[in-house]
Amino acid sequence: MVNTTVLPSGQTSTTQPTNTHHVTDPPVTSHVLNIVDEQLHDLDPVRRRGRQRRDHEIARSRPRPRSYLRRASYGEQFEGRPVRMLESPAYRVLTLSGHRILSRVEIEFGRHAGLDNGQLVVTYEQFVDYGMDRGAIAPAIRECVALGFLEVTEWGRAGNAEHRSANKFRLTYRHAGRAKATHEWSHIRTIHDAETRARAARNSLAKAPR
């Protein structure tokens, strides 16, 4: 809108009106007040600890999403072997009879709840019941010992029922009490070395375990 003013001389003067906008501050909302209040509370160490404790309790009460990366639960006793051992030259040349020897000793280790490694007793009859031929037991034990998977900690003794005793075994890839596994099999570096040791042990006429 244009304003016209008549001067005393009879002339007219026009002026443009000026637009004046009044800028007002935005209203202070309750959200802003809550933020300021929380910041003030954080300055108080007592209130800060209380808030941290409350947040921790809230976080614990929330249901956690199921993780598929957690350790698997087999629901029964389980015996495992190190992957590094499964890839070793010694393991790759192990015969079927040698595998059965290790498996049967592992069963005994599991029946002892993972204890008494080094005092595990497995008789010839138990190896036979596991499916081994009696004549293959002694060479297979010597093979497992030569390849570093097994140790005979105490040799058995043949004889009548009163004087007979069985061998005692230790699995080298499992702990023995508080002692860690010794992994003698890892000292064999090549397939050729492993085959040479295994063949010599099977053909040996050394004292056969009982």
Backbone as JSON, one array per atom type, in Angstrom:
{
  "sequence": "MVNTTVLPSGQTSTTQPTNTHHVTDPPVTSHVLNIVDEQLHDLDPVRRRGRQRRDHEIARSRPRPRSYLRRASYGEQFEGRPVRMLESPAYRVLTLSGHRILSRVEIEFGRHAGLDNGQLVVTYEQFVDYGMDRGAIAPAIRECVALGFLEVTEWGRAGNAEHRSANKFRLTYRHAGRAKATHEWSHIRTIHDAETRARAARNSLAKAPR",
  "N": [[0.85, -1.19, 0.0], [0.54, 2.26, -0.86], [1.47, 5.31, 0.66], [0.22, 8.6, 0.55], [1.2, 11.92, 0.85], [0.26, 15.3, 1.37], [2.02, 18.13, 0.79], [2.77, 21.48, 2.19], [3.33, 23.12, 0.07], [1.72, 22.33, -1.88], [2.54, 20.16, -3.27], [2.73, 16.66, -3.65], [3.75, 13.79, -1.8], [4.93, 10.59, -1.96], [5.31, 7.57, -0.17], [6.79, 4.4, 0.46], [5.5, 1.8, 2.37], [7.12, 0.29, 5.12], [7.92, -3.06, 5.73], [7.72, -4.73, 8.65], [8.93, -7.43, 10.29], [8.37, -9.39, 12.99], [10.44, -11.46, 14.7], [10.06, -14.28, 16.54], [11.09, -16.29, 19.29], [11.2, -19.88, 19.15], [8.84, -21.93, 20.87], [9.73, -23.39, 23.96], [9.99, -26.74, 24.18], [8.79, -29.71, 25.89], [10.45, -31.82, 25.37], [12.96, -30.69, 24.91], [13.43, -29.65, 27.41], [13.63, -31.99, 28.88], [16.0, -33.06, 27.87], [17.87, -31.16, 28.71], [17.55, -31.47, 31.43], [18.47, -34.1, 31.79], [21.15, -33.78, 31.08], [22.01, -32.14, 33.14], [21.67, -33.9, 35.25], [23.63, -35.77, 34.64], [25.87, -34.49, 35.48], [25.95, -34.93, 38.13], [27.5, -37.31, 40.02], [26.32, -39.37, 41.55], [23.67, -39.53, 40.66], [24.26, -40.13, 38.03], [25.41, -42.7, 38.16], [23.21, -44.07, 39.11], [21.5, -43.84, 36.95], [22.92, -45.24, 34.98], [22.88, -47.79, 36.1], [20.16, -48.31, 36.01], [19.69, -48.27, 33.23], [21.22, -50.47, 32.53], [19.83, -52.56, 33.78], [17.45, -52.46, 32.37], [18.33, -53.15, 29.82], [19.16, -55.78, 30.27], [16.76, -57.01, 30.81], [15.49, -57.15, 28.41], [14.55, -59.32, 25.74], [17.02, -61.34, 24.22], [18.27, -61.66, 20.89], [18.43, -64.79, 19.19], [21.51, -66.38, 18.84], [23.34, -67.89, 16.29], [25.96, -68.39, 16.29], [26.93, -69.3, 18.61], [28.42, -71.75, 20.81], [27.87, -75.05, 19.82], [25.4, -77.23, 21.14], [25.48, -80.51, 21.91], [23.98, -82.26, 23.33], [24.78, -84.65, 24.37], [27.57, -86.74, 25.38], [30.66, -85.84, 23.93], [33.4, -86.39, 21.77], [36.16, -84.83, 20.44], [38.55, -84.06, 17.81], [41.58, -82.32, 17.11], [41.63, -80.08, 14.34], [44.02, -79.52, 13.11], [45.44, -81.81, 13.63], [43.97, -83.66, 12.16], [44.71, -82.95, 9.63], [47.33, -83.62, 9.51], [50.4, -85.3, 8.41], [50.87, -87.71, 9.8], [48.32, -88.54, 10.65], [47.08, -88.98, 8.23], [48.23, -91.27, 7.19], [47.45, -93.23, 8.86], [46.28, -96.46, 9.59], [43.25, -98.45, 9.18], [42.93, -100.14, 11.37], [44.5, -98.76, 13.2], [42.95, -96.43, 13.5], [40.73, -97.54, 14.77], [41.83, -98.35, 17.17], [42.46, -95.84, 18.36], [39.87, -94.73, 18.48], [38.57, -96.47, 20.24], [40.02, -96.09, 22.6], [39.44, -93.42, 22.99], [36.73, -93.6, 23.56], [36.86, -94.82, 26.05], [38.13, -92.77, 27.42], [36.1, -90.84, 27.34], [34.19, -92.14, 28.92], [35.32, -91.88, 31.33], [34.74, -89.34, 31.92], [36.39, -87.42, 30.74], [38.63, -87.52, 32.29], [41.54, -88.97, 33.93], [43.33, -89.5, 31.85], [46.02, -91.23, 30.63], [45.81, -93.15, 32.44], [44.07, -94.88, 31.33], [42.39, -97.81, 30.81], [42.16, -100.35, 28.51], [41.22, -103.42, 27.48], [42.32, -106.38, 25.65], [40.09, -107.9, 25.01], [38.1, -105.97, 24.97], [38.89, -104.44, 22.77], [38.52, -106.37, 20.8], [35.74, -106.77, 20.99], [35.01, -104.36, 19.98], [35.3, -104.7, 17.34], [37.73, -105.43, 16.23], [40.27, -107.52, 14.85], [41.94, -109.99, 16.7], [44.65, -110.49, 16.2], [45.43, -108.14, 14.98], [45.6, -106.18, 16.83], [47.91, -105.63, 18.51], [49.95, -104.79, 16.54], [48.61, -102.48, 15.61], [48.44, -100.87, 17.88], [51.18, -100.38, 18.31], [51.66, -98.95, 16.01], [50.08, -96.61, 16.4], [51.43, -95.55, 18.57], [53.98, -95.09, 17.47], [53.37, -93.13, 15.59], [52.74, -91.05, 17.18], [50.27, -90.59, 18.42], [49.41, -91.96, 20.6], [50.28, -93.16, 23.85], [51.7, -95.75, 25.71], [51.41, -95.97, 28.93], [51.72, -97.79, 30.93], [52.73, -101.05, 30.74], [50.92, -104.01, 30.08], [50.43, -107.28, 31.58], [50.66, -110.66, 30.82], [49.03, -113.76, 31.72], [47.54, -115.82, 34.27], [44.24, -115.23, 35.71], [44.7, -114.02, 38.16], [47.17, -112.76, 38.01], [47.2, -111.33, 35.72], [47.27, -108.29, 33.87], [46.08, -105.27, 32.35], [46.98, -102.99, 29.65], [47.77, -99.5, 30.1], [46.72, -96.42, 28.82], [47.52, -93.28, 27.19], [46.16, -90.57, 25.55], [47.74, -88.51, 23.33], [46.84, -86.12, 22.3], [45.02, -85.07, 23.98], [44.27, -83.5, 27.13], [45.96, -84.29, 30.2], [45.04, -84.6, 33.26], [46.04, -81.71, 34.85], [47.96, -81.2, 33.05], [48.84, -80.14, 29.8], [47.96, -81.17, 26.43], [50.36, -83.07, 24.57], [50.96, -83.62, 21.88], [52.65, -85.28, 20.15], [52.47, -86.29, 17.57], [52.68, -84.11, 15.89], [55.34, -83.72, 15.35], [56.09, -85.12, 13.19], [56.79, -84.48, 9.94], [56.47, -85.08, 7.2], [54.79, -87.12, 4.7], [56.24, -89.31, 3.85], [58.0, -89.79, 5.98], [56.12, -90.4, 7.97], [54.92, -92.74, 6.92], [57.12, -94.44, 6.9], [57.71, -94.71, 9.65], [55.31, -95.83, 10.6], [55.17, -98.26, 9.19], [57.49, -99.57, 10.08], [56.86, -99.85, 12.78], [54.57, -101.5, 12.76], [55.66, -103.85, 11.76], [57.42, -104.54, 13.67], [58.98, -106.62, 16.14], [58.74, -106.1, 18.75], [57.91, -106.04, 22.26], [54.65, -107.0, 22.7], [51.78, -105.17, 23.55], [49.39, -105.92, 26.14]],
  "CA": [[0.0, 0.0, 0.0], [1.32, 3.49, -1.0], [0.99, 6.43, 1.47], [0.36, 9.9, -0.15], [1.19, 13.05, 1.8], [0.16, 16.61, 0.7], [2.92, 19.11, 1.4], [2.21, 22.84, 2.2], [3.51, 23.77, -1.23], [0.75, 21.73, -2.79], [3.07, 18.94, -3.88], [2.43, 15.4, -2.94], [4.91, 12.89, -1.58], [4.52, 9.18, -1.73], [6.29, 6.73, 0.55], [6.48, 2.96, 0.52], [5.49, 1.33, 3.77], [8.15, -0.71, 5.46], [7.37, -4.28, 6.34], [8.48, -5.12, 9.85], [8.58, -8.79, 10.73], [8.82, -9.65, 14.35], [10.89, -12.84, 14.85], [9.86, -14.75, 17.92], [11.78, -17.55, 19.6], [10.28, -21.02, 19.19], [8.49, -22.3, 22.24], [10.55, -24.43, 24.56], [9.16, -27.94, 24.32], [9.12, -30.58, 27.02], [11.58, -32.67, 24.97], [14.19, -29.93, 25.15], [13.61, -29.56, 28.86], [14.09, -33.29, 29.37], [17.42, -33.2, 27.5], [18.65, -30.29, 29.61], [17.49, -32.06, 32.75], [19.37, -35.26, 31.79], [22.53, -33.3, 31.07], [22.32, -31.68, 34.49], [21.78, -35.07, 36.09], [24.9, -36.42, 34.36], [26.93, -33.81, 36.22], [25.93, -35.47, 39.48], [27.98, -38.7, 39.89], [25.38, -40.31, 42.16], [22.56, -39.71, 39.71], [24.77, -40.77, 36.81], [25.52, -44.13, 38.41], [21.87, -44.61, 39.19], [20.94, -43.95, 35.6], [23.61, -46.33, 34.3], [22.37, -49.04, 36.65], [18.8, -48.5, 35.49], [19.8, -48.64, 31.82], [21.74, -51.84, 32.45], [18.75, -53.48, 34.12], [16.49, -52.48, 31.25], [18.94, -53.9, 28.72], [19.17, -57.2, 30.61], [15.39, -57.53, 30.81], [15.01, -57.3, 27.03], [14.91, -60.63, 25.16], [18.14, -61.28, 23.29], [18.06, -62.46, 19.68], [19.16, -66.05, 19.2], [22.75, -66.34, 18.07], [23.72, -69.18, 15.73], [27.42, -68.49, 16.37], [27.31, -69.84, 19.9], [28.9, -73.13, 20.8], [26.79, -76.0, 19.62], [25.11, -78.14, 22.24], [25.22, -81.8, 21.28], [23.02, -82.98, 24.13], [25.38, -85.89, 24.85], [29.02, -86.66, 25.47], [31.24, -85.66, 22.59], [34.86, -86.44, 21.7], [36.61, -84.16, 19.23], [39.97, -84.12, 17.47], [42.01, -81.05, 16.53], [41.67, -80.04, 12.87], [45.44, -79.56, 12.72], [45.82, -83.22, 13.67], [43.31, -84.35, 11.03], [45.43, -82.58, 8.41], [48.75, -83.96, 9.66], [50.85, -86.5, 7.7], [50.72, -88.9, 10.63], [46.93, -88.97, 10.65], [46.68, -89.39, 6.88], [48.73, -92.61, 6.88], [46.97, -94.15, 9.89], [45.48, -97.55, 9.04], [41.92, -98.63, 9.77], [43.12, -100.71, 12.71], [44.96, -97.67, 14.06], [41.79, -95.58, 13.8], [39.88, -98.23, 15.73], [42.51, -98.27, 18.47], [42.26, -94.5, 18.91], [38.46, -94.53, 18.79], [38.19, -97.23, 21.44], [40.62, -95.43, 23.75], [38.66, -92.19, 23.19], [35.49, -94.0, 24.24], [37.2, -95.02, 27.46], [38.39, -91.44, 27.96], [34.79, -90.22, 27.56], [33.52, -92.81, 30.04], [35.94, -91.35, 32.55], [34.36, -87.92, 31.98], [37.51, -86.58, 30.36], [39.65, -87.6, 33.33], [42.36, -90.19, 33.99], [44.13, -89.74, 30.66], [47.27, -91.79, 31.11], [45.42, -94.31, 33.27], [42.93, -95.47, 30.63], [42.57, -99.24, 30.63], [41.35, -101.01, 27.48], [41.73, -104.78, 27.36], [42.23, -107.0, 24.33], [38.71, -108.31, 24.8], [37.32, -104.78, 24.62], [39.22, -104.11, 21.38], [37.86, -107.38, 19.96], [34.31, -106.45, 20.99], [34.82, -103.15, 19.16], [35.33, -105.1, 15.93], [39.09, -105.63, 15.76], [40.82, -108.86, 14.87], [42.88, -110.06, 17.81], [46.02, -110.42, 15.7], [45.74, -106.8, 14.49], [45.58, -105.21, 17.93], [49.26, -105.23, 18.91], [50.58, -103.94, 15.53], [47.92, -101.2, 15.52], [48.85, -100.07, 19.03], [52.54, -99.92, 18.04], [51.55, -97.92, 14.97], [49.58, -95.36, 17.02], [52.5, -95.02, 19.42], [55.04, -94.6, 16.59], [52.9, -91.92, 14.92], [52.62, -89.98, 18.18], [48.9, -90.36, 18.89], [49.12, -92.77, 21.78], [51.4, -93.57, 24.7], [51.4, -96.81, 26.66], [52.04, -95.51, 30.18], [52.03, -98.97, 31.74], [52.54, -102.26, 29.95], [50.17, -105.08, 30.74], [51.14, -108.53, 31.86], [49.86, -111.84, 30.53], [49.05, -114.76, 32.78], [46.2, -116.22, 34.71], [43.37, -114.13, 36.13], [45.21, -113.35, 39.35], [48.38, -112.0, 37.73], [47.06, -110.63, 34.44], [46.94, -106.85, 33.95], [45.92, -104.65, 31.04], [47.78, -101.79, 29.38], [47.19, -98.19, 30.4], [46.99, -95.58, 27.67], [47.35, -91.82, 27.23], [45.98, -89.89, 24.26], [48.66, -87.37, 23.35], [46.16, -84.91, 21.84], [44.08, -84.64, 25.0], [44.92, -83.13, 28.37], [46.1, -85.33, 31.22], [44.95, -83.84, 34.49], [46.31, -80.3, 34.57], [48.97, -81.11, 31.99], [48.28, -79.94, 28.46], [48.27, -82.2, 25.43], [51.75, -82.98, 24.12], [50.91, -83.59, 20.41], [53.85, -85.84, 19.53], [52.22, -86.5, 16.15], [53.04, -82.9, 15.13], [56.77, -83.73, 15.05], [56.26, -85.81, 11.9], [56.56, -83.39, 8.98], [56.2, -85.51, 5.82], [54.1, -88.38, 4.5], [57.24, -90.37, 3.75], [58.44, -90.08, 7.34], [55.02, -91.05, 8.68], [54.78, -94.1, 6.4], [58.28, -95.23, 7.35], [57.54, -95.01, 11.07], [54.17, -96.72, 10.79], [55.53, -99.58, 8.67], [58.46, -100.19, 10.98], [56.19, -100.21, 14.04], [53.7, -102.66, 12.54], [56.47, -105.05, 11.5], [58.34, -104.73, 14.8], [58.75, -107.76, 17.02], [58.87, -105.64, 20.13], [56.94, -106.58, 23.2], [53.28, -106.66, 22.33], [50.95, -104.81, 24.7], [48.31, -106.86, 26.47]],
  "C": [[0.89, 1.24, 0.0], [0.68, 4.59, -0.17], [1.28, 7.73, 0.73], [0.22, 11.0, 0.87], [1.18, 14.36, 1.02], [1.03, 17.59, 1.47], [2.27, 20.5, 1.36], [2.33, 23.53, 0.85], [2.54, 23.23, -2.26], [1.26, 20.49, -3.47], [2.73, 17.73, -3.02], [3.68, 14.56, -2.83], [4.38, 11.5, -1.27], [5.65, 8.43, -1.05], [5.82, 5.29, 0.57], [6.49, 2.51, 1.99], [6.59, 0.27, 3.99], [7.49, -1.87, 6.19], [8.29, -4.7, 7.51], [7.99, -6.46, 10.32], [9.18, -9.01, 12.11], [9.15, -11.14, 14.47], [10.77, -13.24, 16.31], [10.59, -16.07, 18.1], [10.77, -18.7, 19.62], [9.99, -21.4, 20.63], [9.39, -23.44, 22.74], [9.67, -25.64, 24.84], [9.63, -28.75, 25.52], [10.3, -31.48, 26.68], [12.9, -31.98, 25.23], [14.46, -29.84, 26.64], [14.12, -30.88, 29.44], [15.57, -33.5, 29.07], [18.29, -32.38, 28.44], [18.69, -30.9, 31.01], [18.43, -33.27, 32.85], [20.82, -34.83, 31.8], [22.93, -32.79, 32.46], [22.48, -32.86, 35.45], [23.11, -35.78, 35.88], [26.06, -35.75, 35.09], [27.02, -34.32, 37.65], [26.36, -36.94, 39.41], [27.02, -39.72, 40.48], [24.23, -40.59, 41.21], [23.03, -40.42, 38.44], [24.9, -42.27, 36.99], [24.15, -44.79, 38.51], [21.25, -44.8, 37.82], [21.61, -45.09, 34.82], [23.11, -47.68, 34.79], [20.97, -49.34, 36.11], [18.83, -48.92, 34.02], [20.29, -50.07, 31.66], [20.66, -52.86, 32.77], [17.71, -53.57, 33.02], [17.04, -53.31, 30.1], [18.94, -55.4, 29.0], [17.78, -57.81, 30.55], [14.85, -57.75, 29.41], [15.42, -58.67, 26.49], [16.02, -60.47, 24.13], [17.86, -62.13, 22.05], [18.93, -63.71, 19.73], [20.38, -65.96, 18.3], [23.08, -67.75, 17.59], [25.23, -69.37, 15.72], [27.87, -69.03, 17.71], [27.74, -71.29, 19.77], [27.73, -74.09, 20.71], [26.63, -76.9, 20.84], [24.69, -79.47, 21.65], [24.22, -82.63, 22.09], [23.52, -84.31, 24.64], [26.89, -85.73, 24.85], [29.63, -86.67, 24.08], [32.75, -85.68, 22.7], [35.31, -85.84, 20.37], [38.11, -84.32, 19.03], [40.37, -82.8, 16.84], [42.07, -81.13, 15.0], [43.11, -80.14, 12.39], [45.95, -81.01, 12.73], [45.22, -83.98, 12.49], [44.03, -84.07, 9.71], [46.88, -83.05, 8.42], [49.11, -85.18, 8.82], [50.65, -87.77, 8.5], [49.29, -89.43, 10.59], [46.53, -89.52, 9.29], [47.19, -90.78, 6.51], [48.23, -93.64, 7.87], [46.05, -95.2, 9.27], [44.12, -97.62, 9.74], [42.03, -99.19, 11.18], [43.61, -99.64, 13.69], [43.84, -96.73, 14.45], [40.89, -96.23, 14.85], [40.51, -98.22, 17.12], [42.24, -96.92, 19.11], [40.8, -94.28, 19.32], [38.06, -95.26, 20.06], [38.8, -96.61, 22.7], [39.89, -94.11, 24.03], [37.34, -92.49, 23.89], [35.75, -94.18, 25.73], [37.47, -93.69, 28.15], [37.08, -90.71, 28.24], [34.05, -90.84, 28.73], [34.11, -92.39, 31.38], [35.7, -89.85, 32.69], [35.53, -87.0, 31.67], [38.63, -86.56, 31.39], [40.48, -88.87, 33.15], [43.08, -90.49, 32.68], [45.55, -90.1, 31.1], [47.04, -93.01, 31.99], [44.23, -95.04, 32.63], [43.22, -96.94, 30.33], [41.6, -99.75, 29.57], [41.97, -102.39, 27.25], [41.64, -105.28, 25.92], [40.79, -107.38, 24.01], [37.83, -107.13, 24.39], [37.63, -104.32, 23.19], [38.54, -105.09, 20.42], [36.36, -107.1, 19.88], [34.02, -105.22, 20.14], [34.93, -103.47, 17.67], [36.71, -105.36, 15.38], [39.44, -107.12, 15.79], [41.91, -108.91, 15.93], [44.32, -109.93, 17.34], [46.41, -109.03, 15.22], [45.88, -105.78, 15.6], [46.98, -104.71, 18.26], [49.96, -104.39, 17.84], [49.93, -102.56, 15.43], [48.28, -100.29, 16.7], [50.25, -99.51, 18.8], [52.54, -98.82, 16.99], [51.1, -96.59, 15.56], [50.64, -94.72, 17.9], [53.59, -94.4, 18.54], [54.65, -93.3, 15.89], [52.59, -90.79, 15.9], [51.22, -89.68, 18.66], [48.64, -90.99, 20.26], [50.41, -93.05, 22.54], [50.91, -94.68, 25.62], [52.14, -96.46, 27.95], [52.39, -96.67, 31.1], [51.71, -100.21, 30.92], [51.81, -103.31, 30.77], [51.01, -106.34, 30.91], [50.18, -109.69, 31.6], [49.96, -112.82, 31.69], [47.64, -115.16, 33.16], [45.46, -115.02, 35.29], [43.95, -113.36, 37.3], [46.38, -112.42, 39.04], [48.29, -111.19, 36.43], [46.71, -109.17, 34.69], [46.91, -106.28, 32.54], [46.83, -103.44, 30.9], [47.02, -100.54, 29.82], [47.66, -97.21, 29.33], [46.83, -94.09, 28.0], [47.21, -91.31, 25.81], [46.81, -88.62, 24.26], [48.0, -86.06, 22.95], [45.05, -84.46, 22.79], [44.85, -84.34, 26.29], [44.99, -84.32, 29.32], [46.16, -84.65, 32.57], [45.09, -82.35, 34.18], [47.35, -80.11, 33.48], [48.3, -80.99, 30.63], [48.66, -81.09, 27.55], [49.68, -81.97, 24.89], [51.89, -83.02, 22.6], [52.22, -84.09, 19.77], [53.69, -86.06, 18.03], [52.66, -85.31, 15.3], [54.51, -82.85, 14.78], [57.07, -84.41, 13.72], [55.85, -84.83, 10.8], [56.12, -83.87, 7.59], [55.46, -86.83, 5.81], [55.1, -89.53, 4.48], [57.73, -90.76, 5.14], [57.36, -90.82, 8.13], [54.85, -92.49, 8.22], [55.92, -95.0, 6.87], [58.13, -95.64, 8.81], [56.42, -96.02, 11.29], [54.51, -98.14, 10.32], [56.5, -100.31, 9.6], [57.8, -100.64, 12.28], [55.3, -101.44, 13.86], [54.49, -103.95, 12.37], [57.43, -105.36, 12.65], [57.96, -105.97, 15.59], [58.92, -107.39, 18.47], [57.78, -106.24, 20.98], [55.55, -106.09, 22.87], [52.5, -106.3, 23.57], [49.84, -105.83, 24.92], [47.06, -106.09, 26.87]]
}
